[in-house]
């Protein structure tokens, strides 16, 4: 899907800027989690019973904890 930026009445295609590291993508996502998803960040890199979760968040609307996103950088 192409994304565009707008300047007055003109659209320009946004150029892709790949992440060098998976962690960079994760940090950007978690820093903007509320804006992107409406969820509240609880913990990054959470491990319980040998299972690792990249991002754990809380959904105040459903009052539920959510494990989010396996960040993969190809």
PDB file of N, CA, C, O and CB in Angstrom:
ATOM      1  N   UNK A   1       0.846  -1.172   0.000  1.00  0.00           N
ATOM      2  CA  UNK A   1       0.000   0.000   0.000  1.00  0.00           C
ATOM      3  C   UNK A   1       0.894   1.238   0.000  1.00  0.00           C
ATOM      4  O   UNK A   1       1.783   1.378   0.840  1.00  0.00           O
ATOM      5  CB  UNK A   1      -0.964  -0.004   1.222  1.00  0.00           C
ATOM      6  N   UNK A   2       0.652   2.109  -0.929  1.00  0.00           N
ATOM      7  CA  UNK A   2       1.420   3.346  -0.975  1.00  0.00           C
ATOM      8  C   UNK A   2       0.870   4.335   0.045  1.00  0.00           C
ATOM      9  O   UNK A   2      -0.336   4.404   0.283  1.00  0.00           O
ATOM     10  CB  UNK A   2       1.392   3.957  -2.393  1.00  0.00           C
ATOM     11  N   UNK A   3       1.781   5.098   0.642  1.00  0.00           N
ATOM     12  CA  UNK A   3       1.419   6.164   1.566  1.00  0.00           C
ATOM     13  C   UNK A   3       1.865   7.486   0.967  1.00  0.00           C
ATOM     14  O   UNK A   3       2.845   7.557   0.226  1.00  0.00           O
ATOM     15  CB  UNK A   3       2.056   5.940   2.969  1.00  0.00           C
ATOM     16  N   UNK A   4       1.125   8.530   1.305  1.00  0.00           N
ATOM     17  CA  UNK A   4       1.401   9.847   0.735  1.00  0.00           C
ATOM     18  C   UNK A   4       1.487  10.899   1.826  1.00  0.00           C
ATOM     19  O   UNK A   4       0.933  10.743   2.915  1.00  0.00           O
ATOM     20  CB  UNK A   4       0.324  10.230  -0.284  1.00  0.00           C
ATOM     21  N   UNK A   5       2.186  11.960   1.513  1.00  0.00           N
ATOM     22  CA  UNK A   5       2.213  13.142   2.350  1.00  0.00           C
ATOM     23  C   UNK A   5       1.561  14.274   1.552  1.00  0.00           C
ATOM     24  O   UNK A   5       1.617  14.297   0.322  1.00  0.00           O
ATOM     25  CB  UNK A   5       3.683  13.506   2.790  1.00  0.00           C
ATOM     26  N   UNK A   6       0.948  15.205   2.272  1.00  0.00           N
ATOM     27  CA  UNK A   6       0.226  16.288   1.601  1.00  0.00           C
ATOM     28  C   UNK A   6       0.876  17.623   1.914  1.00  0.00           C
ATOM     29  O   UNK A   6       1.184  17.924   3.067  1.00  0.00           O
ATOM     30  CB  UNK A   6      -1.255  16.305   2.021  1.00  0.00           C
ATOM     31  N   UNK A   7       1.081  18.417   0.878  1.00  0.00           N
ATOM     32  CA  UNK A   7       1.532  19.796   1.015  1.00  0.00           C
ATOM     33  C   UNK A   7       0.567  20.629   0.184  1.00  0.00           C
ATOM     34  O   UNK A   7       0.577  20.578  -1.046  1.00  0.00           O
ATOM     35  CB  UNK A   7       3.044  19.988   0.548  1.00  0.00           C
ATOM     36  N   UNK A   8      -0.262  21.392   0.876  1.00  0.00           N
ATOM     37  CA  UNK A   8      -1.345  22.144   0.237  1.00  0.00           C
ATOM     38  C   UNK A   8      -2.235  21.172  -0.531  1.00  0.00           C
ATOM     39  O   UNK A   8      -2.849  20.300   0.083  1.00  0.00           O
ATOM     40  CB  UNK A   8      -0.780  23.249  -0.713  1.00  0.00           C
ATOM     41  N   UNK A   9      -2.323  21.295  -1.841  1.00  0.00           N
ATOM     42  CA  UNK A   9      -3.178  20.403  -2.628  1.00  0.00           C
ATOM     43  C   UNK A   9      -2.393  19.377  -3.424  1.00  0.00           C
ATOM     44  O   UNK A   9      -2.905  18.823  -4.396  1.00  0.00           O
ATOM     45  CB  UNK A   9      -4.031  21.208  -3.564  1.00  0.00           C
ATOM     46  N   UNK A  10      -1.157  19.118  -3.024  1.00  0.00           N
ATOM     47  CA  UNK A  10      -0.307  18.184  -3.751  1.00  0.00           C
ATOM     48  C   UNK A  10       0.071  17.002  -2.867  1.00  0.00           C
ATOM     49  O   UNK A  10       0.487  17.179  -1.722  1.00  0.00           O
ATOM     50  CB  UNK A  10       0.954  18.890  -4.262  1.00  0.00           C
ATOM     51  N   UNK A  11      -0.077  15.791  -3.411  1.00  0.00           N
ATOM     52  CA  UNK A  11       0.340  14.579  -2.709  1.00  0.00           C
ATOM     53  C   UNK A  11       1.675  14.100  -3.265  1.00  0.00           C
ATOM     54  O   UNK A  11       1.910  14.142  -4.473  1.00  0.00           O
ATOM     55  CB  UNK A  11      -0.733  13.468  -2.837  1.00  0.00           C
ATOM     56  N   UNK A  12       2.536  13.650  -2.374  1.00  0.00           N
ATOM     57  CA  UNK A  12       3.818  13.062  -2.765  1.00  0.00           C
ATOM     58  C   UNK A  12       3.945  11.704  -2.100  1.00  0.00           C
ATOM     59  O   UNK A  12       3.555  11.531  -0.946  1.00  0.00           O
ATOM     60  CB  UNK A  12       5.014  13.988  -2.375  1.00  0.00           C
ATOM     61  N   UNK A  13       4.488  10.745  -2.830  1.00  0.00           N
ATOM     62  CA  UNK A  13       4.668   9.404  -2.294  1.00  0.00           C
ATOM     63  C   UNK A  13       5.731   9.418  -1.192  1.00  0.00           C
ATOM     64  O   UNK A  13       6.799  10.008  -1.358  1.00  0.00           O
ATOM     65  CB  UNK A  13       5.061   8.417  -3.418  1.00  0.00           C
ATOM     66  N   UNK A  14       5.430   8.770  -0.075  1.00  0.00           N
ATOM     67  CA  UNK A  14       6.419   8.604   0.986  1.00  0.00           C
ATOM     68  C   UNK A  14       7.353   7.469   0.602  1.00  0.00           C
ATOM     69  O   UNK A  14       6.907   6.443   0.089  1.00  0.00           O
ATOM     70  CB  UNK A  14       5.737   8.325   2.359  1.00  0.00           C
ATOM     71  N   UNK A  15       8.631   7.645   0.845  1.00  0.00           N
ATOM     72  CA  UNK A  15       9.605   6.608   0.539  1.00  0.00           C
ATOM     73  C   UNK A  15       9.814   5.729   1.765  1.00  0.00           C
ATOM     74  O   UNK A  15       9.835   6.209   2.898  1.00  0.00           O
ATOM     75  CB  UNK A  15      10.943   7.227   0.077  1.00  0.00           C
ATOM     76  N   UNK A  16       9.965   4.442   1.518  1.00  0.00           N
ATOM     77  CA  UNK A  16      10.193   3.481   2.584  1.00  0.00           C
ATOM     78  C   UNK A  16      11.574   3.700   3.196  1.00  0.00           C
ATOM     79  O   UNK A  16      12.552   3.926   2.485  1.00  0.00           O
ATOM     80  CB  UNK A  16      10.056   2.040   2.056  1.00  0.00           C
ATOM     81  N   UNK A  17      11.638   3.632   4.507  1.00  0.00           N
ATOM     82  CA  UNK A  17      12.909   3.729   5.215  1.00  0.00           C
ATOM     83  C   UNK A  17      13.001   2.499   6.118  1.00  0.00           C
ATOM     84  O   UNK A  17      12.448   2.494   7.219  1.00  0.00           O
ATOM     85  CB  UNK A  17      13.024   5.081   6.045  1.00  0.00           C
ATOM     86  N   UNK A  18      13.692   1.466   5.660  1.00  0.00           N
ATOM     87  CA  UNK A  18      13.763   0.215   6.424  1.00  0.00           C
ATOM     88  C   UNK A  18      14.456   0.404   7.774  1.00  0.00           C
ATOM     89  O   UNK A  18      15.326   1.261   7.930  1.00  0.00           O
ATOM     90  CB  UNK A  18      14.497  -0.849   5.616  1.00  0.00           C
ATOM     91  N   UNK A  19      14.051  -0.412   8.738  1.00  0.00           N
ATOM     92  CA  UNK A  19      14.693  -0.412  10.046  1.00  0.00           C
ATOM     93  C   UNK A  19      15.948  -1.265   9.973  1.00  0.00           C
ATOM     94  O   UNK A  19      15.942  -2.336   9.366  1.00  0.00           O
ATOM     95  CB  UNK A  19      13.730  -0.935  11.148  1.00  0.00           C
ATOM     96  N   UNK A  20      17.021  -0.794  10.589  1.00  0.00           N
ATOM     97  CA  UNK A  20      18.258  -1.567  10.608  1.00  0.00           C
ATOM     98  C   UNK A  20      18.131  -2.746  11.572  1.00  0.00           C
ATOM     99  O   UNK A  20      18.612  -3.846  11.297  1.00  0.00           O
ATOM    100  CB  UNK A  20      19.450  -0.673  11.006  1.00  0.00           C
ATOM    101  N   UNK A  21      17.478  -2.497  12.701  1.00  0.00           N
ATOM    102  CA  UNK A  21      17.331  -3.524  13.731  1.00  0.00           C
ATOM    103  C   UNK A  21      15.861  -3.694  14.110  1.00  0.00           C
ATOM    104  O   UNK A  21      15.082  -2.741  14.083  1.00  0.00           O
ATOM    105  CB  UNK A  21      18.166  -3.165  14.976  1.00  0.00           C
ATOM    106  N   UNK A  22      15.503  -4.920  14.462  1.00  0.00           N
ATOM    107  CA  UNK A  22      14.153  -5.222  14.943  1.00  0.00           C
ATOM    108  C   UNK A  22      13.814  -4.341  16.151  1.00  0.00           C
ATOM    109  O   UNK A  22      12.687  -3.862  16.279  1.00  0.00           O
ATOM    110  CB  UNK A  22      14.031  -6.725  15.317  1.00  0.00           C
ATOM    111  N   UNK A  23      14.772  -4.137  17.011  1.00  0.00           N
ATOM    112  CA  UNK A  23      14.563  -3.353  18.235  1.00  0.00           C
ATOM    113  C   UNK A  23      14.171  -1.909  17.911  1.00  0.00           C
ATOM    114  O   UNK A  23      13.368  -1.315  18.631  1.00  0.00           O
ATOM    115  CB  UNK A  23      15.834  -3.370  19.103  1.00  0.00           C
ATOM    116  N   UNK A  24      14.725  -1.339  16.838  1.00  0.00           N
ATOM    117  CA  UNK A  24      14.370   0.029  16.440  1.00  0.00           C
ATOM    118  C   UNK A  24      12.883   0.116  16.091  1.00  0.00           C
ATOM    119  O   UNK A  24      12.200   1.064  16.477  1.00  0.00           O
ATOM    120  CB  UNK A  24      15.229   0.486  15.235  1.00  0.00           C
ATOM    121  N   UNK A  25      12.394  -0.883  15.357  1.00  0.00           N
ATOM    122  CA  UNK A  25      10.982  -0.935  14.983  1.00  0.00           C
ATOM    123  C   UNK A  25      10.109  -1.081  16.230  1.00  0.00           C
ATOM    124  O   UNK A  25       9.083  -0.414  16.364  1.00  0.00           O
ATOM    125  CB  UNK A  25      10.722  -2.101  14.003  1.00  0.00           C
ATOM    126  N   UNK A  26      10.527  -1.951  17.127  1.00  0.00           N
ATOM    127  CA  UNK A  26       9.774  -2.191  18.358  1.00  0.00           C
ATOM    128  C   UNK A  26       9.716  -0.921  19.216  1.00  0.00           C
ATOM    129  O   UNK A  26       8.653  -0.576  19.731  1.00  0.00           O
ATOM    130  CB  UNK A  26      10.407  -3.348  19.159  1.00  0.00           C
ATOM    131  N   UNK A  27      10.832  -0.233  19.371  1.00  0.00           N
ATOM    132  CA  UNK A  27      10.859   0.984  20.189  1.00  0.00           C
ATOM    133  C   UNK A  27       9.968   2.083  19.607  1.00  0.00           C
ATOM    134  O   UNK A  27       9.276   2.778  20.351  1.00  0.00           O
ATOM    135  CB  UNK A  27      12.294   1.497  20.319  1.00  0.00           C
ATOM    136  N   UNK A  28       9.982   2.243  18.291  1.00  0.00           N
ATOM    137  CA  UNK A  28       9.126   3.238  17.654  1.00  0.00           C
ATOM    138  C   UNK A  28       7.653   2.889  17.861  1.00  0.00           C
ATOM    139  O   UNK A  28       6.842   3.752  18.195  1.00  0.00           O
ATOM    140  CB  UNK A  28       9.445   3.342  16.151  1.00  0.00           C
ATOM    141  N   UNK A  29       7.319   1.618  17.659  1.00  0.00           N
ATOM    142  CA  UNK A  29       5.939   1.173  17.850  1.00  0.00           C
ATOM    143  C   UNK A  29       5.487   1.382  19.295  1.00  0.00           C
ATOM    144  O   UNK A  29       4.414   1.933  19.541  1.00  0.00           O
ATOM    145  CB  UNK A  29       5.796  -0.305  17.461  1.00  0.00           C
ATOM    146  N   UNK A  30       6.306   0.941  20.244  1.00  0.00           N
ATOM    147  CA  UNK A  30       5.926   1.056  21.655  1.00  0.00           C
ATOM    148  C   UNK A  30       5.849   2.512  22.110  1.00  0.00           C
ATOM    149  O   UNK A  30       5.018   2.851  22.953  1.00  0.00           O
ATOM    150  CB  UNK A  30       6.918   0.297  22.528  1.00  0.00           C
ATOM    151  N   UNK A  31       6.697   3.366  21.569  1.00  0.00           N
ATOM    152  CA  UNK A  31       6.660   4.790  21.922  1.00  0.00           C
ATOM    153  C   UNK A  31       5.386   5.469  21.423  1.00  0.00           C
ATOM    154  O   UNK A  31       4.983   6.507  21.949  1.00  0.00           O
ATOM    155  CB  UNK A  31       7.882   5.504  21.349  1.00  0.00           C
ATOM    156  N   UNK A  32       4.759   4.883  20.416  1.00  0.00           N
ATOM    157  CA  UNK A  32       3.556   5.462  19.818  1.00  0.00           C
ATOM    158  C   UNK A  32       2.353   4.526  19.920  1.00  0.00           C
ATOM    159  O   UNK A  32       1.384   4.674  19.176  1.00  0.00           O
ATOM    160  CB  UNK A  32       3.815   5.808  18.362  1.00  0.00           C
ATOM    161  N   UNK A  33       2.415   3.573  20.830  1.00  0.00           N
ATOM    162  CA  UNK A  33       1.388   2.546  20.965  1.00  0.00           C
ATOM    163  C   UNK A  33      -0.006   3.120  21.179  1.00  0.00           C
ATOM    164  O   UNK A  33      -0.962   2.693  20.532  1.00  0.00           O
ATOM    165  CB  UNK A  33       1.733   1.635  22.104  1.00  0.00           C
ATOM    166  N   UNK A  34      -0.123   4.081  22.083  1.00  0.00           N
ATOM    167  CA  UNK A  34      -1.426   4.680  22.385  1.00  0.00           C
ATOM    168  C   UNK A  34      -2.010   5.368  21.150  1.00  0.00           C
ATOM    169  O   UNK A  34      -3.202   5.242  20.872  1.00  0.00           O
ATOM    170  CB  UNK A  34      -1.298   5.690  23.543  1.00  0.00           C
ATOM    171  N   UNK A  35      -1.179   6.086  20.418  1.00  0.00           N
ATOM    172  CA  UNK A  35      -1.635   6.784  19.216  1.00  0.00           C
ATOM    173  C   UNK A  35      -2.059   5.803  18.128  1.00  0.00           C
ATOM    174  O   UNK A  35      -3.075   6.009  17.463  1.00  0.00           O
ATOM    175  CB  UNK A  35      -0.535   7.704  18.689  1.00  0.00           C
ATOM    176  N   UNK A  36      -1.286   4.742  17.946  1.00  0.00           N
ATOM    177  CA  UNK A  36      -1.553   3.777  16.874  1.00  0.00           C
ATOM    178  C   UNK A  36      -2.727   2.866  17.206  1.00  0.00           C
ATOM    179  O   UNK A  36      -3.582   2.620  16.355  1.00  0.00           O
ATOM    180  CB  UNK A  36      -0.314   2.937  16.604  1.00  0.00           C
ATOM    181  N   UNK A  37      -2.775   2.363  18.436  1.00  0.00           N
ATOM    182  CA  UNK A  37      -3.745   1.317  18.782  1.00  0.00           C
ATOM    183  C   UNK A  37      -4.737   1.689  19.871  1.00  0.00           C
ATOM    184  O   UNK A  37      -5.762   1.026  20.027  1.00  0.00           O
ATOM    185  CB  UNK A  37      -3.021   0.107  19.205  1.00  0.00           C
ATOM    186  N   UNK A  38      -4.442   2.749  20.630  1.00  0.00           N
ATOM    187  CA  UNK A  38      -5.291   3.098  21.768  1.00  0.00           C
ATOM    188  C   UNK A  38      -4.976   2.282  23.012  1.00  0.00           C
ATOM    189  O   UNK A  38      -5.661   2.406  24.028  1.00  0.00           O
ATOM    190  CB  UNK A  38      -6.736   2.914  21.401  1.00  0.00           C
ATOM    191  N   UNK A  39      -3.936   1.443  22.936  1.00  0.00           N
ATOM    192  CA  UNK A  39      -3.555   0.587  24.068  1.00  0.00           C
ATOM    193  C   UNK A  39      -2.468   1.250  24.903  1.00  0.00           C
ATOM    194  O   UNK A  39      -1.737   2.121  24.431  1.00  0.00           O
ATOM    195  CB  UNK A  39      -3.072  -0.789  23.569  1.00  0.00           C
ATOM    196  N   UNK A  40      -2.383   0.813  26.162  1.00  0.00           N
ATOM    197  CA  UNK A  40      -1.372   1.329  27.080  1.00  0.00           C
ATOM    198  C   UNK A  40      -0.251   0.299  27.222  1.00  0.00           C
ATOM    199  O   UNK A  40      -0.519  -0.873  27.487  1.00  0.00           O
ATOM    200  CB  UNK A  40      -1.998   1.662  28.468  1.00  0.00           C
ATOM    201  N   UNK A  41       0.989   0.722  27.050  1.00  0.00           N
ATOM    202  CA  UNK A  41       2.135  -0.173  27.190  1.00  0.00           C
ATOM    203  C   UNK A  41       2.288  -0.584  28.652  1.00  0.00           C
ATOM    204  O   UNK A  41       2.302   0.257  29.551  1.00  0.00           O
ATOM    205  CB  UNK A  41       3.432   0.504  26.673  1.00  0.00           C
ATOM    206  N   UNK A  42       2.401  -1.884  28.868  1.00  0.00           N
ATOM    207  CA  UNK A  42       2.639  -2.415  30.213  1.00  0.00           C
ATOM    208  C   UNK A  42       4.099  -2.834  30.364  1.00  0.00           C
ATOM    209  O   UNK A  42       4.761  -2.449  31.327  1.00  0.00           O
ATOM    210  CB  UNK A  42       1.704  -3.613  30.503  1.00  0.00           C
ATOM    211  N   UNK A  43       4.599  -3.623  29.411  1.00  0.00           N
ATOM    212  CA  UNK A  43       5.965  -4.140  29.534  1.00  0.00           C
ATOM    213  C   UNK A  43       6.512  -4.507  28.162  1.00  0.00           C
ATOM    214  O   UNK A  43       5.796  -5.032  27.309  1.00  0.00           O
ATOM    215  CB  UNK A  43       6.005  -5.366  30.473  1.00  0.00           C
ATOM    216  N   UNK A  44       7.771  -4.226  27.972  1.00  0.00           N
ATOM    217  CA  UNK A  44       8.485  -4.636  26.767  1.00  0.00           C
ATOM    218  C   UNK A  44       9.402  -5.796  27.137  1.00  0.00           C
ATOM    219  O   UNK A  44       9.987  -5.813  28.220  1.00  0.00           O
ATOM    220  CB  UNK A  44       9.297  -3.443  26.146  1.00  0.00           C
ATOM    221  N   UNK A  45       9.523  -6.762  26.234  1.00  0.00           N
ATOM    222  CA  UNK A  45      10.404  -7.913  26.465  1.00  0.00           C
ATOM    223  C   UNK A  45      10.017  -8.651  27.754  1.00  0.00           C
ATOM    224  O   UNK A  45      10.844  -8.816  28.650  1.00  0.00           O
ATOM    225  CB  UNK A  45      11.880  -7.455  26.538  1.00  0.00           C
ATOM    226  N   UNK A  46       8.792  -9.079  27.837  1.00  0.00           N
ATOM    227  CA  UNK A  46       8.247  -9.763  29.023  1.00  0.00           C
ATOM    228  C   UNK A  46       8.409 -11.273  28.863  1.00  0.00           C
ATOM    229  O   UNK A  46       8.044 -11.834  27.830  1.00  0.00           O
ATOM    230  CB  UNK A  46       6.743  -9.395  29.240  1.00  0.00           C
ATOM    231  N   UNK A  47       8.956 -11.926  29.888  1.00  0.00           N
ATOM    232  CA  UNK A  47       9.146 -13.376  29.852  1.00  0.00           C
ATOM    233  C   UNK A  47       8.411 -14.006  31.021  1.00  0.00           C
ATOM    234  O   UNK A  47       8.564 -13.589  32.169  1.00  0.00           O
ATOM    235  CB  UNK A  47      10.654 -13.745  29.891  1.00  0.00           C
ATOM    236  N   UNK A  48       7.606 -15.023  30.710  1.00  0.00           N
ATOM    237  CA  UNK A  48       6.889 -15.771  31.741  1.00  0.00           C
ATOM    238  C   UNK A  48       6.833 -17.240  31.310  1.00  0.00           C
ATOM    239  O   UNK A  48       6.420 -17.565  30.197  1.00  0.00           O
ATOM    240  CB  UNK A  48       5.442 -15.188  31.971  1.00  0.00           C
ATOM    241  N   UNK A  49       7.255 -18.104  32.215  1.00  0.00           N
ATOM    242  CA  UNK A  49       7.282 -19.548  31.957  1.00  0.00           C
ATOM    243  C   UNK A  49       7.982 -19.885  30.642  1.00  0.00           C
ATOM    244  O   UNK A  49       7.512 -20.727  29.876  1.00  0.00           O
ATOM    245  CB  UNK A  49       5.863 -20.102  31.938  1.00  0.00           C
ATOM    246  N   UNK A  50       9.096 -19.226  30.393  1.00  0.00           N
ATOM    247  CA  UNK A  50       9.899 -19.504  29.215  1.00  0.00           C
ATOM    248  C   UNK A  50       9.365 -18.920  27.910  1.00  0.00           C
ATOM    249  O   UNK A  50       9.986 -19.085  26.860  1.00  0.00           O
ATOM    250  CB  UNK A  50      10.031 -20.956  29.064  1.00  0.00           C
ATOM    251  N   UNK A  51       8.224 -18.241  27.967  1.00  0.00           N
ATOM    252  CA  UNK A  51       7.652 -17.611  26.778  1.00  0.00           C
ATOM    253  C   UNK A  51       8.001 -16.128  26.787  1.00  0.00           C
ATOM    254  O   UNK A  51       7.818 -15.450  27.798  1.00  0.00           O
ATOM    255  CB  UNK A  51       6.108 -17.816  26.719  1.00  0.00           C
ATOM    256  N   UNK A  52       8.508 -15.622  25.654  1.00  0.00           N
ATOM    257  CA  UNK A  52       8.900 -14.220  25.549  1.00  0.00           C
ATOM    258  C   UNK A  52       7.886 -13.467  24.705  1.00  0.00           C
ATOM    259  O   UNK A  52       7.533 -13.893  23.605  1.00  0.00           O
ATOM    260  CB  UNK A  52      10.315 -14.086  24.945  1.00  0.00           C
ATOM    261  N   UNK A  53       7.425 -12.345  25.235  1.00  0.00           N
ATOM    262  CA  UNK A  53       6.485 -11.474  24.542  1.00  0.00           C
ATOM    263  C   UNK A  53       7.196 -10.155  24.256  1.00  0.00           C
ATOM    264  O   UNK A  53       7.743  -9.534  25.168  1.00  0.00           O
ATOM    265  CB  UNK A  53       5.178 -11.248  25.386  1.00  0.00           C
ATOM    266  N   UNK A  54       7.191  -9.725  22.993  1.00  0.00           N
ATOM    267  CA  UNK A  54       7.859  -8.478  22.642  1.00  0.00           C
ATOM    268  C   UNK A  54       7.191  -7.291  23.319  1.00  0.00           C
ATOM    269  O   UNK A  54       7.873  -6.443  23.895  1.00  0.00           O
ATOM    270  CB  UNK A  54       7.864  -8.283  21.128  1.00  0.00           C
ATOM    271  N   UNK A  55       5.862  -7.221  23.258  1.00  0.00           N
ATOM    272  CA  UNK A  55       5.129  -6.080  23.789  1.00  0.00           C
ATOM    273  C   UNK A  55       3.868  -6.568  24.485  1.00  0.00           C
ATOM    274  O   UNK A  55       3.072  -7.304  23.902  1.00  0.00           O
ATOM    275  CB  UNK A  55       4.780  -5.074  22.666  1.00  0.00           C
ATOM    276  N   UNK A  56       3.692  -6.157  25.729  1.00  0.00           N
ATOM    277  CA  UNK A  56       2.455  -6.452  26.454  1.00  0.00           C
ATOM    278  C   UNK A  56       1.771  -5.123  26.729  1.00  0.00           C
ATOM    279  O   UNK A  56       2.385  -4.179  27.225  1.00  0.00           O
ATOM    280  CB  UNK A  56       2.731  -7.247  27.792  1.00  0.00           C
ATOM    281  N   UNK A  57       0.483  -5.068  26.395  1.00  0.00           N
ATOM    282  CA  UNK A  57      -0.275  -3.830  26.529  1.00  0.00           C
ATOM    283  C   UNK A  57      -1.604  -4.101  27.232  1.00  0.00           C
ATOM    284  O   UNK A  57      -2.019  -5.248  27.403  1.00  0.00           O
ATOM    285  CB  UNK A  57      -0.516  -3.187  25.146  1.00  0.00           C
ATOM    286  N   UNK A  58      -2.251  -3.020  27.629  1.00  0.00           N
ATOM    287  CA  UNK A  58      -3.546  -3.092  28.305  1.00  0.00           C
ATOM    288  C   UNK A  58      -4.569  -2.323  27.486  1.00  0.00           C
ATOM    289  O   UNK A  58      -4.317  -1.204  27.039  1.00  0.00           O
ATOM    290  CB  UNK A  58      -3.460  -2.526  29.755  1.00  0.00           C
ATOM    291  N   UNK A  59      -5.729  -2.944  27.296  1.00  0.00           N
ATOM    292  CA  UNK A  59      -6.831  -2.309  26.584  1.00  0.00           C
ATOM    293  C   UNK A  59      -7.845  -1.820  27.612  1.00  0.00           C
ATOM    294  O   UNK A  59      -8.583  -2.631  28.171  1.00  0.00           O
ATOM    295  CB  UNK A  59      -7.492  -3.294  25.562  1.00  0.00           C
ATOM    296  N   UNK A  60      -7.901  -0.506  27.877  1.00  0.00           N
ATOM    297  CA  UNK A  60      -8.815   0.006  28.899  1.00  0.00           C
ATOM    298  C   UNK A  60     -10.289  -0.171  28.529  1.00  0.00           C
ATOM    299  O   UNK A  60     -11.140  -0.223  29.418  1.00  0.00           O
ATOM    300  CB  UNK A  60      -8.532   1.468  29.145  1.00  0.00           C
ATOM    301  N   UNK A  61     -10.603  -0.265  27.247  1.00  0.00           N
ATOM    302  CA  UNK A  61     -12.001  -0.450  26.840  1.00  0.00           C
ATOM    303  C   UNK A  61     -12.517  -1.837  27.213  1.00  0.00           C
ATOM    304  O   UNK A  61     -13.616  -1.970  27.752  1.00  0.00           O
ATOM    305  CB  UNK A  61     -12.146  -0.232  25.333  1.00  0.00           C
ATOM    306  N   UNK A  62     -11.726  -2.864  26.928  1.00  0.00           N
ATOM    307  CA  UNK A  62     -12.155  -4.231  27.245  1.00  0.00           C
ATOM    308  C   UNK A  62     -11.619  -4.706  28.591  1.00  0.00           C
ATOM    309  O   UNK A  62     -11.946  -5.800  29.051  1.00  0.00           O
ATOM    310  CB  UNK A  62     -11.703  -5.186  26.152  1.00  0.00           C
ATOM    311  N   UNK A  63     -10.787  -3.865  29.220  1.00  0.00           N
ATOM    312  CA  UNK A  63     -10.160  -4.191  30.509  1.00  0.00           C
ATOM    313  C   UNK A  63      -9.415  -5.522  30.429  1.00  0.00           C
ATOM    314  O   UNK A  63      -9.561  -6.390  31.290  1.00  0.00           O
ATOM    315  CB  UNK A  63     -11.222  -4.244  31.631  1.00  0.00           C
ATOM    316  N   UNK A  64      -8.610  -5.661  29.365  1.00  0.00           N
ATOM    317  CA  UNK A  64      -7.867  -6.901  29.129  1.00  0.00           C
ATOM    318  C   UNK A  64      -6.410  -6.592  28.804  1.00  0.00           C
ATOM    319  O   UNK A  64      -6.083  -5.557  28.224  1.00  0.00           O
ATOM    320  CB  UNK A  64      -8.510  -7.712  27.986  1.00  0.00           C
ATOM    321  N   UNK A  65      -5.553  -7.523  29.195  1.00  0.00           N
ATOM    322  CA  UNK A  65      -4.147  -7.442  28.827  1.00  0.00           C
ATOM    323  C   UNK A  65      -3.962  -8.138  27.484  1.00  0.00           C
ATOM    324  O   UNK A  65      -4.597  -9.154  27.204  1.00  0.00           O
ATOM    325  CB  UNK A  65      -3.235  -8.081  29.924  1.00  0.00           C
ATOM    326  N   UNK A  66      -3.094  -7.582  26.669  1.00  0.00           N
ATOM    327  CA  UNK A  66      -2.894  -8.081  25.313  1.00  0.00           C
ATOM    328  C   UNK A  66      -1.403  -8.235  25.060  1.00  0.00           C
ATOM    329  O   UNK A  66      -0.613  -7.337  25.350  1.00  0.00           O
ATOM    330  CB  UNK A  66      -3.538  -7.133  24.263  1.00  0.00           C
ATOM    331  N   UNK A  67      -1.034  -9.379  24.517  1.00  0.00           N
ATOM    332  CA  UNK A  67       0.335  -9.571  24.055  1.00  0.00           C
ATOM    333  C   UNK A  67       0.351  -9.206  22.581  1.00  0.00           C
ATOM    334  O   UNK A  67      -0.408  -9.756  21.783  1.00  0.00           O
ATOM    335  CB  UNK A  67       0.840 -11.049  24.296  1.00  0.00           C
ATOM    336  N   UNK A  68       1.217  -8.278  22.233  1.00  0.00           N
ATOM    337  CA  UNK A  68       1.229  -7.751  20.875  1.00  0.00           C
ATOM    338  C   UNK A  68       2.490  -8.086  20.116  1.00  0.00           C
ATOM    339  O   UNK A  68       3.575  -8.159  20.692  1.00  0.00           O
ATOM    340  CB  UNK A  68       1.053  -6.277  20.903  1.00  0.00           C
ATOM    341  N   UNK A  69       2.348  -8.283  18.871  1.00  0.00           N
ATOM    342  CA  UNK A  69       3.375  -8.174  17.854  1.00  0.00           C
ATOM    343  C   UNK A  69       4.639  -8.996  18.117  1.00  0.00           C
ATOM    344  O   UNK A  69       5.298  -8.863  19.148  1.00  0.00           O
ATOM    345  CB  UNK A  69       3.746  -6.760  17.708  1.00  0.00           C
ATOM    346  N   UNK A  70       4.935  -9.823  17.171  1.00  0.00           N
ATOM    347  CA  UNK A  70       6.250 -10.433  17.091  1.00  0.00           C
ATOM    348  C   UNK A  70       6.972  -9.610  16.024  1.00  0.00           C
ATOM    349  O   UNK A  70       6.675  -9.743  14.837  1.00  0.00           O
ATOM    350  CB  UNK A  70       6.189 -12.009  16.735  1.00  0.00           C
ATOM    351  N   UNK A  71       7.895  -8.783  16.426  1.00  0.00           N
ATOM    352  CA  UNK A  71       8.589  -7.896  15.503  1.00  0.00           C
ATOM    353  C   UNK A  71       9.609  -8.688  14.696  1.00  0.00           C
ATOM    354  O   UNK A  71      10.502  -9.325  15.255  1.00  0.00           O
ATOM    355  CB  UNK A  71       9.274  -6.741  16.263  1.00  0.00           C
ATOM    356  N   UNK A  72       9.463  -8.639  13.378  1.00  0.00           N
ATOM    357  CA  UNK A  72      10.367  -9.361  12.483  1.00  0.00           C
ATOM    358  C   UNK A  72      10.897  -8.368  11.462  1.00  0.00           C
ATOM    359  O   UNK A  72      10.120  -7.655  10.827  1.00  0.00           O
ATOM    360  CB  UNK A  72       9.647 -10.570  11.780  1.00  0.00           C
ATOM    361  N   UNK A  73      12.184  -8.318  11.303  1.00  0.00           N
ATOM    362  CA  UNK A  73      12.808  -7.406  10.347  1.00  0.00           C
ATOM    363  C   UNK A  73      13.462  -8.247   9.277  1.00  0.00           C
ATOM    364  O   UNK A  73      14.496  -8.871   9.515  1.00  0.00           O
ATOM    365  CB  UNK A  73      13.845  -6.457  11.037  1.00  0.00           C
ATOM    366  N   UNK A  74      12.861  -8.267   8.089  1.00  0.00           N
ATOM    367  CA  UNK A  74      13.414  -9.083   6.986  1.00  0.00           C
ATOM    368  C   UNK A  74      14.484  -8.332   6.239  1.00  0.00           C
ATOM    369  O   UNK A  74      15.058  -8.858   5.285  1.00  0.00           O
ATOM    370  CB  UNK A  74      12.310  -9.505   6.011  1.00  0.00           C
TER     371      UNK A  74
END
